[in-house]
Amino acid sequence: MKIYLFNTLSGKKELLVKPKGRPLRLFVCGPTVYDDPHIGNGRTYVFFDTLVKYLRSTGLKVFYLQNITDIDDKIIARAHAEKVSFSKIAETYLAVYFRDMKALGVTAVTKYARATKYIPQIQKQIEVLLKKGYAYEIAKDGIYYDVSKFRDYGKLSRRTTVQAESGVSRIDESIHKKNKADFALWKFGHTKAPMQIINGEPAWPSPWGLGRPGWHIEDTAITEYFFGPQYDIHGGAVDLKFPHHEAEIAQQEAASGKKPLVKIWMHGGFLTLEDQKMSKSLGNFMTIDQFLKNTSPEVFRLMTLSHHYRSPLNYTVKLNKEMKLKWLAILEFLAKAEVGAKSSLVKKSRVSNLAKFEKEFTLALADDFNTPAALGILFKFIGELQPKLWQLSRVEAKQILKKIRKTLKTLGFSFKFPQIPLKIKGLARERENLRKNQQFVQSDSLRKKANDLGFLIEDSPLGPFVWPKS
């Protein structure tokens, strides 16, 4: 099966060339650990987790690398505000990040690489850029990248240097820079003492004096260490396209002289909250932990995959309810199929067209990982089969159950079925006995009682099937 992915750099879908003799190398920008991850972050990491699990399901080996920015201006600012060390902030929110990723079922990452563990590699890359004339030093300030020296600067985002000069976050300010878009590779410390914490800021020894790395250089130093100067896929949210990913290209291609840095660039769309950009000051900021207090990780994954990864996703209370109902419908289908696989009285059946479903589902995923289309095919299959579930033989029910479970696991879903209280199970058994004795008034009364308690009792050839009301 040929897989096509949209490449931001070329602006079109391209064939994913499967490497020979080595794993596919994929890198995704990880978090800057200074605050709780929000659901927009969650969307990005769940998507790439799903993509990698899918690629592996096709037999492809994938080395999925993700960096952790554990030294940055934002971490230091938070440390100053809370009057604690930068490492305290970094360790606290790194633990929160790992907790949230585990809760979301994000398990596909091969290696998490913390920036502070790769200071020698960062310094080595800066030395190369200085030697080649792509970087310059500003006294008592730092080492900066000169964007005017890299002719291809802007090729990913299609922004010129002039456009880059306004309204862009995390481009370091200095009145001594050669160009407004120049960014820091190394920020000098404020002392000549051996490595220590200076006013809450860490400083490492370097050929240029004590200091710490800039944000952009961390990623290319890490990817070069693990992958070399070129690799297969780079992913991240669309807001990182400029300046961060543009800076990565400028750094690595200038340092190595090899192009392209990445074969395929993948960017995920924004997630808004009730049609507004998430903002703590506006009171519409939702962390992953807050989301999961009332909604399951499976519903979050379903919500993420029900929208194309390159499209915006507007989270609303209504959308949350819709996704909960859809996930409940999937679980109900699986529960009924499981009953049929164990207890069906039908000897032989051929109700479903599993081969057609599998082909259409696979084609959708191979087309720029179109999960909304794939899920649409799944729901259509389930919807058409739902009224016929009790007509399945055990053999066919088992085949369907196995295929749907495998399909969902490929997308990273796990299954936690609703617990039916013993009281409700007792009502269902009592009602079934009344039905057998043709005491229909009394049996209807018990069905209504179960309904009032939030559960539906469905009659089937295999006995009562009990399920929570939608």
N, C-alpha and C positions, 0 to 999 in steps of 0.2 A: 504494500500500500504506500503510495507516494503521499507525503505530507507537505502541505503548503502553509507558510506563515507570512503575515504581512510584515515587511521590513520598513521601518520608519525612514531609514536612510535612502532607500530607492523609491519609496512611496508606492510600492506594489507588492503583491503576493509573490513569494519566491519558494522554490523547491528547497526543502530542508535536506541538505546533503549529509547523509549519515557517514560519520568518520570511519575509517578502516583501521583496525588494530589499536584503537583507544576509545575511551568513553566520549560521548558528546559533552562538551564543556559549556556550562551555563552559569552565568553570574547574575545575581539580583542584588541591587542596593539594599542593604539592611537598615536597621533603625539607628538614629542618634539617640542614645539612651539618657534622656533628660526628663521624660514625662511618660505618662501612661499612653500606650498605643490606642489610637481611635479606630473606629470602624472603617474609615478610609484606608488606613494602613492594613487593616484586616483583609479588606477586599483584595489588595495587591498580593499579599502573601498567600491567601487561600487560592487565588487564581494560579500563581506560579507553582504552588504545591500540587494543584490538580493537573496542570500541564505536564509536570515531571512524572507524576504517577501514570498518566496516560502514555507518555513516551516510553516509559519502562515496560508498560503492559504490552507494547508492540515488539518487545524483545531488545530494545535499544538500551545500552548502558549509559547512564547519565551521571556526571559528576556535577552536583549542584552546589555551588559556592555562594555563600552570603557573608558580607562583611558586617561587622558591628562597629559603629563609630562611638568609641568610648573615651574620646578626647575631642572637645569642640567648644567653640565660644558659648553655645547654648548650655552645655553642661557646666561650664565655669560660671556663667551668669546665675544659674540656678543654685550652685554651691554658695556663691556670695550672698544671694538672697536668703538662703536658709542657714547661713553661717556654719556650713559643714565642708568637708573636703570634697574635691571634685570626684575622687574615687568612691566616696560614699554615695553620691548621686548616681554615678555610673553603675555601681554594683546593684543598687536598689532597683533601678529601672530596667537593668538587664534581666534581673530575676523576674520582674513583672512581665517583660516581653516573653521570656521563655514560658512562663506560666500561661499566658494568653495563647501563645502558639500551640501549646500542648492541648489546651481546652478546645481550640478550633480544629484540632486534628491535623495540624501542619507538621508533617513528619518526614518530608521528602528531602530536606537539606542534608547534603553529604558532609559539609564542613562549615562551621561558623568561624570566621577569622576576625579577631579583635585587633583594631588598628594599633593599639599600644604594644602589641606583641611583634610588630613588624617595623619598628622604627629604623633599624639598619637598612632594610629594603627601601624604605621611603627616602632615606638620606642618599642612598646609592643612585636612585632615579633622579633626584634633584641635582646631584653632581654631574650626571650625564647631560641634563638639560642646560646647566651652566656652561659646561665645556663646549656644547654645540651652539651656544649663543641664543638659546630660546628663553633664558632666564637671566635676571639681573638682581643685584643687591641694592637695597635702600638702607643706608646706615641707620642703626638704632631702630629699625623697623622689621625688615625681613627679606626673604628671597621671593621675587615675583616672577610669574610667567608673562612673557611679552607676546600678547595675542597677535600683534602686527607681524611677527616673524613666521607665524604659521598660516600659510596661504589658504588652507582649507577650513579655517576657523568659521563656523556657522553652517557647515554643510549638512549637519544632522537636523538642526532646528530651522534652517533656511532663514536665519536672522543675520543681518550685517552687524559689524562691530558698532556702528552708530546706533542701531536699534537696541543693541545689547546694553547701551550705556544708561538706560533709564528704567527705573522700576523693577530691578531684579534683586532678589535677596541673595545673601551670602556671596556677594562679590565684595572683597575687602576694600575698605575705604582708606585712601592715603593721598595726600596732596602731592606727594612726590612720585606717584606712578607715571609711567610713560603714556599709558592709555587707560581710560576710565574702566575698561572691561578687564584689565589685567587682574590676576588673582594671586593670592599668597600661596606659596609652596611651603614656606617655613617662616614661622613667626618668632622673632627673637624674644628671649627672656629678659629679665631686668637685673641680672646680676652676673658676675663672673665666677661665682662659687660653683663647686661640683653640683651634680644633679640634685635638685631639691624642689620643694613646693614653695613658690614665691607668691605671696598674697593669694593663696588658693589656686594658683596656676602651676601646672607641672612644667618642668624644663629639662630637656635631655641634652647631653653634650653632642656637639656636631662640629664639622670642619669650620663652621661659620660662627660658632659660639652657642651658648645654651639657648634652647628654644623648643618649639613644638610644631608638628605638621599642620599645614592647611587642610581643609576638608577634602578637596578634590584629589589630591595626590595620594591619599590613603588607599583609594580603590584601585588605582592603576598599579601601585606597588604590590598590593595583595594579589591582584589577578596575574601580574607578571610572574610572581613567585610560584603560583600554583599552575598556571596555564601557559606561561611564556608570553610573547608579545602579541599573539593573536588567538582568538577563540571563537566559538560557534554562535552563542546567543547571549545577549545582554538584555535583561529586563528591568522594569521599574515603572513607577507612576509617571504620568505625562508631565507633571510639573518639574520633574528632574531632567527633562530633555535639555532645557537651558536654565542655568549655565552648566549644571553639573556634568551631564553626559557629554556636552560639547567640550568641556575642559578635559574629560578623560581621553577623548580622541586626540586632542591637541597635545596632551602630555605624552601618551604612549606612542603615537605615531611619530612624533618628533624624536623621542628618545631612541626608538628602535629602528626607525627608517622603514618600517614595514607597514603596508596598508592592505586591507583595512584592519583596524584593531578588532572589529567584530563583524562577523558575516551577516547576522540578522539582529536588528534592534527591535525590541518589542516594548510598547508603552501602553499601560492601562489607563482607562479614563478616570475622571474625577468622580468622587462620591459626595453628593450634597445631602443635607439634612433638611427636609421639608422645604425644598427649593432654595435653600441658602447655603453658602459656603460655611463649613463648620467653624465656629469661633466661640471660645470660652466667654469672651466679653458679651456676645449676643445671647449667651445662654442656650445655644443649640449645638453643644459639643457632646458627643457620645463616645465613651471609651468602649473597648471590646468587653471589658469586665461588666460594665453597666448593661450592655446589650444582652450578655449571656445570663444575667440574673433572671430574665423573663422569657428568654428564647433559646432554643437548643442550637448547638453548633451546626447540626445538619440543616437547620432552617437558614442559618447564615450562609452556609455553602450553597444551598439551593438558590438563595437570593442572588449571590454573587454570580453563579453560573447561568442564571436565567436572563442575564444581561450580557451582551457581547463585551468582551474585555476592553475593547477600544472605545466603547460608548459610555456616556455619562450614566451614572446610577443615582437616582434621587430616592433616598430612603424616606419612607413615610410610615405612619402607623397602619394605614390601609395596606401598604405593600407587605408589611410584617404579617398581618392577618392572612393575606392571600397566600403567602409562602407557607405559613403554618398549616393551612388547609390542604395545600398541594402535597406537603410532606406527609400529612396524615393520610391522604389518599393513597400515596405510595405504600405506606406501611400497611394499610388495610388490604390492599391488593396482595402484598406479600403474605400477610397472615392468612388470607383465604386460600391462596395457592398452596401454602404449607399444609392447611387442613386437607385440601384435595389430594396432595401428594402422599399423605399418610392414610387417608380414609375413603377415598373415592370409590364408589360402587360401579362406576362406568368401566366396562371392560376395555374398550378401544375408542380412541377419539383422534380427530385431527381438526381442531377448532382454530388454532393459531397459525400464523405464518412467521415463525421465528427467523427463518433465513432472510426474509424481506426486511424485517425489523433490524436485524443485525447489520445488513448491508447499508441501509439508509443511515443508521446511527453512526457507523464507522465513517461513511463518506462525509457526514456533517463535521465530525471532529477533524478529519484530514483537511478540511477547508478552513484554514486559519483558526483552528480550534473553536469552531462555531458551536459553543455549548448551548445557546438558546435554541438553535435549530435541532440539536441532538436531543435536548430535553423535550422539545415539542413532539418529536417522533416517539419518544418514550411514553409521553402522556397520551398520545393518540393510540398507541398500541394497548396501553392499559385500559383506556376508556372503551375501546371496542371489545376488549376481552372481558371486562368486568361483569356484564350481564350473563356471560357464558361460562363463568368459572366453575359452576357446579356441574357443567356438562363435560368437564375434562376427566380423562382417565388418570390414574396415578402416574403412569409413565409420562404423559404429556405435561401434567401439572409439575412433576419434578424437573422436566426439561426447562419449562418456563421459569420456574423458581430459581434454578441454577443460573440461567442466562441473565435474568434481571438483577439478581444479587451480584453477579460478577460484573455486570455493566456499571452498577452503582458503586461498587468497590473500586473500580478503575478510576472513577471520578473522586474518590476519597471519602465516600459516605460510609458511615457505620450505622448499625441498626439497633435502636433501643425502642422496643415496642411498649405501648401504653399498658400499664398494669390494670387489670380488671379486678375490682374489689371482690372479696369472697361473698359479700352480701349480694352483689349484682349477679354473680355466678349462681348463687343459690336461688335467686328470683327466676333466672333463666331455666334452671332445672325444674323448679316447681311449675313454671308456666308450661314447659314441655309435657309434663305429666298430665296437666289439666287438658292440654290440646289432645293428647292421646285418648283421654276419656271423654272427648267432645264437650268439655265444659268451657265453651268459648267465651262466655261473658266474663267468667273469672280469669281466664287466660289473658283476655284483652286488658283487664284491669291491672294485671301484673306487668304487662308490657308498658302500659301508661305510667305505672309507678317507676319502672326502670328509666323511661324517657324523662320523667320529671327529675330524676337523679342524675341525668346527663349521659345516659347510655341507650343505644339502640339494640333491640333484639331482632335479628333477621332469621327467618325460618329457612332451612336448607334441607336437602335430602340427607345430610350428614348430621342433622341436629341443629340446635340454635347457635347462631354466630353473634357474639356480643362485641360491640365496638363503641368507643366514645362518640358522642354527637359532634358534628362539625361546628 
